[in-house]
């Protein structure tokens, strides 16, 4: 009878051991899948952060280029305003010169016309 109990205990102990072994195998597989998912998530985040840093660098470069372009546009506008001012001054001088020319032509005609 002791052998029967020992065999039964041995069978129960074997069944419990096999059950524990199966539970540990399933848990290990689940843990491995979870760890793989976590590693994939970490990799995805690293790639995203890298791309973000590259985009930030591009944005800084574009902003710098934009500021340089704006400075050049401002300089060109200033030069254009100066040129417009110079053109306006030249137009005034041309008008004065034309008026003086007309006055001189009239004086020349008057001088050449015999006086009676």
MDTraj code that builds the backbone (N, CA, C; nanometers):
import mdtraj as md
import numpy as np

residues = "UNK UNK UNK UNK UNK UNK UNK UNK UNK UNK UNK UNK UNK UNK UNK UNK UNK UNK UNK UNK UNK UNK UNK UNK UNK UNK UNK UNK UNK UNK UNK UNK UNK UNK UNK UNK UNK UNK UNK UNK UNK UNK UNK UNK UNK UNK UNK UNK UNK UNK UNK UNK UNK UNK UNK UNK UNK UNK UNK UNK UNK UNK UNK UNK UNK UNK UNK UNK UNK UNK UNK UNK UNK UNK UNK UNK UNK UNK UNK UNK UNK UNK UNK UNK UNK UNK UNK UNK UNK UNK UNK UNK UNK UNK UNK UNK UNK UNK UNK UNK UNK UNK UNK UNK UNK UNK UNK UNK UNK UNK UNK UNK UNK UNK UNK UNK".split()
xyz = np.array([
    [0.0800, -0.1168, 0.0000],
    [0.0000, 0.0000, 0.0000],
    [0.0869, 0.1269, 0.0000],
    [0.1949, 0.1196, 0.0661],
    [0.2861, 0.2330, 0.0684],
    [0.3373, 0.2583, -0.0724],
    [0.3608, 0.1531, -0.1471],
    [0.4066, 0.1674, -0.2858],
    [0.3008, 0.2378, -0.3704],
    [0.1756, 0.2063, -0.3450],
    [0.0678, 0.2671, -0.4222],
    [0.0629, 0.4161, -0.3922],
    [0.0751, 0.4501, -0.2621],
    [0.0740, 0.5928, -0.2273],
    [0.1975, 0.6639, -0.2821],
    [0.3067, 0.5912, -0.2771],
    [0.4286, 0.6517, -0.3298],
    [0.4165, 0.6719, -0.4808],
    [0.3597, 0.5722, -0.5498],
    [0.3406, 0.5852, -0.6947],
    [0.2415, 0.6973, -0.7263],
    [0.1340, 0.7037, -0.6457],
    [0.0364, 0.8100, -0.6655],
    [0.0997, 0.9466, -0.6390],
    [0.1737, 0.9538, -0.5293],
    [0.2416, 1.0795, -0.4977],
    [0.3420, 1.1150, -0.6065],
    [0.4088, 1.0120, -0.6552],
    [0.5049, 1.0343, -0.7623],
    [0.4338, 1.0825, -0.8886],
    [0.3192, 1.0239, -0.9193],
    [0.2413, 1.0671, -1.0372],
    [0.1904, 1.2106, -1.0185],
    [0.1396, 1.2402, -0.8999],
    [0.0894, 1.3753, -0.8736],
    [0.2044, 1.4752, -0.8809],
    [0.3156, 1.4382, -0.8182],
    [0.4325, 1.5255, -0.8207],
    [0.4832, 1.5442, -0.9637],
    [0.4808, 1.4386, -1.0430],
    [0.5233, 1.4474, -1.1833],
    [0.4268, 1.5363, -1.2617],
    [0.2975, 1.5196, -1.2368],
    [0.1979, 1.6016, -1.3070],
    [0.2126, 1.7488, -1.2684],
    [0.2325, 1.7747, -1.1390],
    [0.2514, 1.9129, -1.0937],
    [0.3797, 1.9703, -1.1541],
    [0.4862, 1.8900, -1.1580],
    [0.6135, 1.9348, -1.2153],
    [0.5975, 1.9661, -1.3644],
    [0.5273, 1.8780, -1.4349],
    [0.5042, 1.9010, -1.5783],
    [0.4195, 2.0268, -1.5974],
    [0.3178, 2.0442, -1.5121],
    [0.2349, 2.1645, -1.5189],
    [0.3174, 2.2903, -1.4954],
    [0.4024, 2.2854, -1.3930],
    [0.4888, 2.4001, -1.3639],
    [0.5853, 2.4252, -1.4793],
    [0.6357, 2.3175, -1.5369],
    [0.7263, 2.3311, -1.6502],
    [0.6544, 2.3955, -1.7691],
    [0.5329, 2.3520, -1.7964],
    [0.4551, 2.4109, -1.9059],
    [0.4251, 2.5594, -1.8792],
    [0.3876, 2.5892, -1.7546],
    [0.3601, 2.7291, -1.7190],
    [0.4856, 2.8134, -1.7371],
    [0.6002, 2.7610, -1.6935],
    [0.7241, 2.8379, -1.7070],
    [0.7634, 2.8549, -1.8538],
    [0.7397, 2.7539, -1.9376],
    [0.7707, 2.7648, -2.0811],
    [0.6808, 2.8689, -2.1466],
    [0.5509, 2.8641, -2.1162],
    [0.4569, 2.9619, -2.1739],
    [0.4918, 3.1026, -2.1262],
    [0.5230, 3.1160, -1.9988],
    [0.5593, 3.2472, -1.9441],
    [0.6880, 3.2984, -2.0086],
    [0.7824, 3.2085, -2.0282],
    [0.9083, 3.2477, -2.0905],
    [0.8856, 3.2951, -2.2342],
    [0.8015, 3.2241, -2.3072],
    [0.7712, 3.2643, -2.4451],
    [0.7000, 3.4004, -2.4478],
    [0.6048, 3.4183, -2.3570],
    [0.5322, 3.5444, -2.3496],
    [0.6272, 3.6574, -2.3132],
    [0.7181, 3.6324, -2.2182],
    [0.8164, 3.7321, -2.1791],
    [0.9071, 3.7662, -2.2968],
    [0.9480, 3.6646, -2.3722],
    [1.0354, 3.6873, -2.4876],
    [0.9656, 3.7728, -2.5935],
    [0.8371, 3.7436, -2.6200],
    [0.7611, 3.8247, -2.7163],
    [0.7486, 3.9685, -2.6671],
    [0.7217, 3.9853, -2.5394],
    [0.7093, 4.1193, -2.4822],
    [0.8415, 4.1941, -2.4912],
    [0.9501, 4.1255, -2.4624],
    [1.0821, 4.1877, -2.4706],
    [1.1153, 4.2252, -2.6155],
    [1.0810, 4.1393, -2.7095],
    [1.1040, 4.1715, -2.8508],
    [1.0217, 4.2934, -2.8934],
    [0.8958, 4.2971, -2.8493],
    [0.8117, 4.4136, -2.8802],
    [0.8713, 4.5415, -2.8211],
    [0.9204, 4.5326, -2.6987],
    [0.9822, 4.6468, -2.6333],
    [1.1069, 4.6922, -2.7084],
    [1.1896, 4.5964, -2.7518],
    [1.3094, 4.6313, -2.8278],
    [1.2724, 4.6971, -2.9612],
    [1.1678, 4.6474, -3.0263],
    [1.1231, 4.7079, -3.1516],
    [1.0739, 4.8505, -3.1273],
    [1.0013, 4.8696, -3.0193],
    [0.9520, 5.0032, -2.9843],
    [1.0695, 5.0978, -2.9559],
    [1.1678, 5.0501, -2.8833],
    [1.2859, 5.1323, -2.8546],
    [1.3594, 5.1694, -2.9839],
    [1.3733, 5.0723, -3.0729],
    [1.4399, 5.0983, -3.2003],
    [1.3612, 5.2009, -3.2814],
    [1.2300, 5.1843, -3.2853],
    [1.1461, 5.2794, -3.3589],
    [1.1600, 5.4203, -3.3014],
    [1.1634, 5.4305, -3.1708],
    [1.1799, 5.5617, -3.1068],
    [1.3166, 5.6215, -3.1379],
    [1.4203, 5.5382, -3.1363],
    [1.5542, 5.5879, -3.1684],
    [1.5582, 5.6402, -3.3115],
    [1.4982, 5.5659, -3.4040],
    [1.4953, 5.6089, -3.5439],
    [1.4166, 5.7385, -3.5567],
    [1.3038, 5.7477, -3.4871],
    [1.2216, 5.8685, -3.4931],
    [1.2973, 5.9881, -3.4346],
    [1.3680, 5.9683, -3.3244],
    [1.4457, 6.0768, -3.2643],
    [1.5581, 6.1212, -3.3570],
    [1.6220, 6.0241, -3.4234],
    [1.7270, 6.0572, -3.5191],
    [1.6718, 6.1418, -3.6330],
    [1.5577, 6.1003, -3.6865],
    [1.4946, 6.1757, -3.7956],
    [1.4538, 6.3145, -3.7474],
    [1.4043, 6.3225, -3.6238],
    [1.3653, 6.4511, -3.5677],
    [1.4856, 6.5445, -3.5587],
    [1.5982, 6.4931, -3.5131],
    [1.7189, 6.5747, -3.5032],
    [1.7657, 6.6194, -3.6415],
    [1.7574, 6.5297, -3.7395],
    [1.7953, 6.5676, -3.8761],
    [1.7033, 6.6770, -3.9293],
    [1.5743, 6.6643, -3.9021],
    [1.4789, 6.7649, -3.9481],
    [1.5026, 6.8979, -3.8764],
    [1.5351, 6.8927, -3.7475],
    [1.5656, 7.0159, -3.6746],
    [1.6871, 7.0851, -3.7351],
    [1.7889, 7.0061, -3.7714],
    [1.9079, 7.0630, -3.8335],
    [1.8723, 7.1273, -3.9677],
    [1.7873, 7.0610, -4.0454],
    [1.7447, 7.1176, -4.1736],
    [1.6657, 7.2458, -4.1528],
    [1.5801, 7.2472, -4.0521],
    [1.5004, 7.3671, -4.0234],
    [1.5920, 7.4822, -3.9840],
    [1.6918, 7.4537, -3.8989],
    [1.7860, 7.5589, -3.8597],
    [1.8606, 7.6119, -3.9811],
    [1.9016, 7.5221, -4.0704],
    [1.9724, 7.5638, -4.1913],
    [1.8822, 7.6490, -4.2798],
    [1.7575, 7.6064, -4.2978],
    [1.6637, 7.6823, -4.3799],
    [1.6327, 7.8180, -4.3179],
    [1.6192, 7.8223, -4.1852],
    [1.5961, 7.9498, -4.1186],
    [1.7151, 8.0433, -4.1375],
    [1.8350, 7.9877, -4.1271],
    [1.9555, 8.0674, -4.1472],
    [1.9602, 8.1208, -4.2905],
    [1.9307, 8.0335, -4.3863],
    [1.9283, 8.0768, -4.5265],
    [1.8195, 8.1813, -4.5491],
    [1.7067, 8.1647, -4.4853],
    [1.5981, 8.2614, -4.4968],
    [1.6378, 8.3972, -4.4412],
    [1.7080, 8.3960, -4.3279],
    [1.7534, 8.5221, -4.2689],
    [1.8559, 8.5901, -4.3593],
    [1.9456, 8.5103, -4.4178],
    [2.0442, 8.5671, -4.5099],
    [1.9740, 8.6261, -4.6321],
    [1.8781, 8.5537, -4.6849],
    [1.8040, 8.6025, -4.8011],
    [1.7276, 8.7307, -4.7663],
    [1.6693, 8.7343, -4.6471],
    [1.5961, 8.8539, -4.6047],
    [1.6908, 8.9731, -4.5922],
    [1.8096, 8.9498, -4.5393],
    [1.9082, 9.0577, -4.5281],
    [1.9474, 9.1085, -4.6669],
    [1.9652, 9.0156, -4.7616],
    [1.9988, 9.0568, -4.8983],
    [1.8848, 9.1360, -4.9605],
    [1.7615, 9.0925, -4.9367],
    [1.6452, 9.1644, -4.9900],
    [1.6383, 9.3037, -4.9296],
    [1.6648, 9.3143, -4.8006],
    [1.6630, 9.4458, -4.7354],
    [1.7695, 9.5377, -4.7961],
    [1.8883, 9.4820, -4.8198],
    [1.9946, 9.5611, -4.8810],
    [1.9553, 9.6045, -5.0222],
    [1.8966, 9.5129, -5.0979],
    [1.8536, 9.5471, -5.2339],
    [1.7439, 9.6529, -5.2322],
    [1.6521, 9.6430, -5.1374],
    [1.5471, 9.7450, -5.1252],
    [1.6071, 9.8814, -5.0925],
    [1.7045, 9.8830, -5.0028],
    [1.7713, 10.0080, -4.9678],
    [1.8418, 10.0666, -5.0902],
    [1.9106, 9.9806, -5.1644],
    [1.9783, 10.0253, -5.2858],
    [1.8778, 10.0766, -5.3881],
    [1.7654, 10.0077, -5.4001],
    [1.6610, 10.0519, -5.4927],
    [1.6063, 10.1884, -5.4526],
    [1.5841, 10.2073, -5.3231],
    [1.5352, 10.3375, -5.2755],
    [1.6374, 10.4470, -5.3051],
    [1.7649, 10.4171, -5.2852],
    [1.8687, 10.5153, -5.3161],
    [1.8681, 10.5479, -5.4653],
    [1.8562, 10.4430, -5.5469],
    [1.8542, 10.4637, -5.6915],
    [1.7318, 10.5434, -5.7338],
    [1.6182, 10.5137, -5.6719],
    [1.4966, 10.5891, -5.7045],
    [1.5134, 10.7357, -5.6665],
    [1.5777, 10.7594, -5.5531],
    [1.6046, 10.8967, -5.5115],
    [1.6987, 10.9662, -5.6092],
    [1.8012, 10.8926, -5.6510],
    [1.8964, 10.9494, -5.7466],
    [1.8277, 10.9765, -5.8800],
    [1.7413, 10.8882, -5.9227],
    [1.6678, 10.9066, -6.0487],
    [1.5775, 11.0295, -6.0377],
    [1.5115, 11.0441, -5.9247],
    [1.4253, 11.1606, -5.9052],
    [1.5087, 11.2890, -5.9101],
    [1.6253, 11.2884, -5.8473],
    [1.7142, 11.4051, -5.8511],
    [1.7601, 11.4340, -5.9938],
    [1.7928, 11.3281, -6.0663],
    [1.8354, 11.3472, -6.2054],
    [1.7216, 11.4036, -6.2907],
    [1.5999, 11.3580, -6.2661],
    [1.4848, 11.4110, -6.3405],
    [1.4671, 11.5597, -6.3123],
    [1.4817, 11.5981, -6.1855],
    [1.4712, 11.7401, -6.1501],
    [1.5800, 11.8211, -6.2202],
    [1.7004, 11.7672, -6.2164],
    [1.8113, 11.8369, -6.2827],
    [1.7870, 11.8476, -6.4333],
    [1.7317, 11.7414, -6.4925],
    [1.7013, 11.7430, -6.6352],
    [1.5955, 11.8489, -6.6665],
    [1.4931, 11.8570, -6.5838],
    [1.3890, 11.9578, -6.6040],
    [1.4477, 12.0987, -6.5910],
    [1.5333, 12.1211, -6.4926],
    [1.5978, 12.2513, -6.4755],
    [1.6827, 12.2849, -6.5984],
    [1.7550, 12.1827, -6.6437],
    [1.8417, 12.2029, -6.7599],
    [1.7589, 12.2347, -6.8833],
    [1.6462, 12.1652, -6.9001],
    [1.5594, 12.1928, -7.0151],
    [1.5031, 12.3349, -7.0075],
    [1.4634, 12.3792, -6.8899],
    [1.4121, 12.5150, -6.8737],
    [1.5208, 12.6187, -6.9036],
    [1.6403, 12.5923, -6.8513],
    [1.7519, 12.6836, -6.8787],
    [1.7843, 12.6857, -7.0279],
    [1.7765, 12.5686, -7.0901],
    [1.8033, 12.5591, -7.2333],
    [1.7014, 12.6427, -7.3109],
    [1.5751, 12.6324, -7.2712],
    [1.4712, 12.7119, -7.3380],
    [1.4971, 12.8621, -7.3186],
    [1.5331, 12.8996, -7.1964],
    [1.5617, 13.0405, -7.1685],
    [1.6790, 13.0876, -7.2545],
    [1.7852, 13.0079, -7.2606],
    [1.9025, 13.0460, -7.3392],
    [1.8693, 13.0534, -7.4876],
    [1.7849, 12.9598, -7.5366],
    [1.7462, 12.9638, -7.6785],
    [1.6668, 13.0907, -7.7085],
    [1.5783, 13.1279, -7.6168],
    [1.5010, 13.2513, -7.6373],
    [1.5931, 13.3743, -7.6344],
    [1.6863, 13.3712, -7.5407],
    [1.7806, 13.4839, -7.5332],
    [1.8666, 13.4897, -7.6597],
    [1.9049, 13.3718, -7.7091],
    [1.9846, 13.3676, -7.8317],
    [1.9042, 13.4186, -7.9502],
    [1.7782, 13.3806, -7.9591],
    [1.6913, 13.4299, -8.0677],
    [1.6773, 13.5813, -8.0571],
    [1.6552, 13.6273, -7.9366],
    [1.6391, 13.7720, -7.9152],
    [1.7681, 13.8460, -7.9514],
    [1.8803, 13.7845, -7.9233],
    [2.0075, 13.8494, -7.9522],
    [2.0361, 13.8487, -8.1011],
    [1.9924, 13.7438, -8.1711],
    [2.0185, 13.7325, -8.3142],
    [1.9185, 13.8115, -8.3982],
    [1.8022, 13.8303, -8.3470],
    [1.7010, 13.9065, -8.4198],
    [1.7430, 14.0552, -8.4162],
    [1.7487, 14.1169, -8.5335],
    [1.7901, 14.2581, -8.5320],
    [1.6857, 14.3432, -8.4613],
    [1.7366, 14.4266, -8.3793],
    [1.6481, 14.5129, -8.3027],
    [1.6158, 14.6351, -8.3866],
    [1.4988, 14.6771, -8.3835],
    [1.4541, 14.7907, -8.4647],
    [1.4581, 14.9152, -8.3888],
])
top = md.Topology()
chain = top.add_chain()
for i, resn in enumerate(residues, 1):
    res = top.add_residue(resn, chain, resSeq=i)
    for name in ("N", "CA", "C"):
        top.add_atom(name, md.element.get_by_symbol(name[0]), res)
traj = md.Trajectory(xyz[None], top)
